[in-house]
Amino acid sequence: MTQAVIESILSEERLFPPSSEFAQQAHIKSFSDYQKLYDYAKNEPEKFWAELAEKELHWFRQWDQVLDWQPPFAKWFVGGKLNVAYNCLDRHIKSEKRDKTALIWEGEPGDVRTFTYAQLHEQVCRIANVLKQLGVKKGDRVGIYLPMIPEAVIAMLACARIGAPHTLVFGGFSAEALKGRLLDAEAKLVITADGGWRKDAIVPLKEQVDRALENNRVPSVKNVLVVKRTEQAITMKAGRDYWWHELKADAAADCPAEAMDSEDVLFILYTSGTTGQPKGVVHTTGGYNLYTHITTKWVFDLHDDDIYWCSADVGWITGHSYIVYGPLSNGATILMYEGVPRQSNPGCFWDVIEKYGVTIFYTAPTAIRMFMKMGEELPKARNLSSLRLLGTVGEPINPEAWMWYHKVIGGGCCPIVDTWWQTETGGIMLTPLPGATTTKPGATTFPFPGIVADVVDLDGNPVGEGQGGYLIIKHPWPSMIRNVYGNPDRFRRTYWEHIPVKDGNYVYFSGDGARKDADGYFWVMGRVDDVINIAGHRLGTMEIESALVSHVGVAEAAVVGRPSQVKGEEIVAFVTLENNFVASKQLEQELKQHVVAKIGAIARPAQIRFTEVLPKTRSGKIMRRLLRSLAIGEEISGDTSTLEDRGVLEKLRG
Ligand code: PRX
């Protein structure tokens, strides 16, 4: 972020208080109500969370202890028993919500399916029985590699019902990436589809699963359950592969929800970090259920008649927490859309809002910037007056995009909740509460009640007003990451050792830079580590570098992020070649394709720059700061004295 951008942020004077009409009907009606809640939660965190847990969730057995904090390992609602699928389904079908629409699904080629809570419950029970029949037991991991179809939600809830942790892999990830995740999680079964629709083409998901599993590369996987979606020909391996619809037809419609321990694993979700391969973020049952439930209710100010649409993919944390678990636990009507805006259907999002009368819409800044580029005519030609609240997540939103969202999509009257959080936090951490908080374009405003956040230097001391620093969380919260799957050392190192522990107080290191302005508003600036955020998708530079050097022609690679108008950031890779390879346009294409095959299309570099050498320090560390400057065409400034070979810069400028 440049100095000019920072200055304009810190002098932001546009204020958007909630309208009295909105505030009156909201769950949290004023800023003083927020402050009271915040102070209560800060002073009596265990009481605050216990009262909510009792009021908002169904427990088979009460907990004995609210929090057991043995830093950095937390346990919430110790001894409590519950089931997330029960909280998302069973308790609603025992109420007047039984015949309420739980899920509206708009499929890509125009097909529509809806499920009431009773219908969704039946589907989930049947698939839970199918999983049991295929030998999946409580504690076994299940891989889910599905497109945005109702079966993804059903599969997740079926796993939760029988206590089998799921691990979703976004359908855009390659066979190689899928293999790595299944292997690490030691999945016993994979649920996939013959194919998925993406931008008018079919993604051959089952074929990718076959490739991931070929030559018994993932020996833990015994079976593959296949949903029929695109109906193209696929091969089914006898004894391993089964059709979802066939097994479902014969399965019983009743399956009791397993009484899970509050700290039993609900799911593992892989995400990128600074070093090594993606890590499996572990989330457990009770705390996650409570935190996603209450944030959905208060941040989106959810009411019974809302039609709630979160446009993320279920394969990301946003889909887990705010398409599936949070909203269904609240008994909301959720909308799920398989499509993505594209040349042939640029107005599709607005059509969906108009068609279903969507009231709450949650999307990402990258999508908003793309819509801005497409022009106002598309949304203006639709009736979007049903909208009453807008949300954004995934990257910093630039004030210009915020204003466009506010004016053009929200008609100037919908509050915007800019929500900061991460795969690791499980739920929304910094956010406005729409009936209480006066918003500023681009600010994530304040911490959710129960969250103690600050901006500090590397010694853990709070930085001054307007100063940049590291965004940290001071007290454990219910939906926090419990561990990195199979790697507690990495868990400790990544999140708990950057900031020194003082007086036994551990702080969670988010990896993001932030500032607080004179009014105490938080402004999140982006990652301070080697993680890049491309169109809201998180990738580690090292992951992409490993993919590049696995090509025979590549000797060394260094990857940096470069600002992009629509995507936020894009990838620039500096590559040195093996002796017998020569730089060419063709090789550039080949390398880009190689990265796509290794990771997935989201990791395709925007540019590959061939070079004879990479700038390194005397200890052999690549100097990314220099590469970042080169990638955006900036003059190299600052200290280059540690550069080992000073001639390198000249060569790189080329
Ligand atoms: O850099 C922050 C950015 O997204 C990162 C987390 O990515 P992921 O785990 O994939 O989860 C994305 C969805 C929760 C953060 O470290 N980020 C997320 N939301 C915001 C944001 N940056 C600024 N403002 C936000 N509202």
Boltz pocket constraint, residues with backbone or C-beta under 6 A from the ligand:
constraints:
  - pocket:
      binder: B
      contacts: [[A, 271], [A, 317], [A, 318], [A, 392], [A, 393], [A, 394], [A, 395], [A, 396], [A, 397], [A, 418], [A, 419], [A, 420], [A, 421], [A, 422], [A, 423], [A, 424], [A, 444], [A, 510], [A, 511], [A, 512], [A, 524], [A, 525], [A, 526], [A, 527], [A, 533], [A, 536], [A, 537], [A, 538]]
      max_distance: 6.0
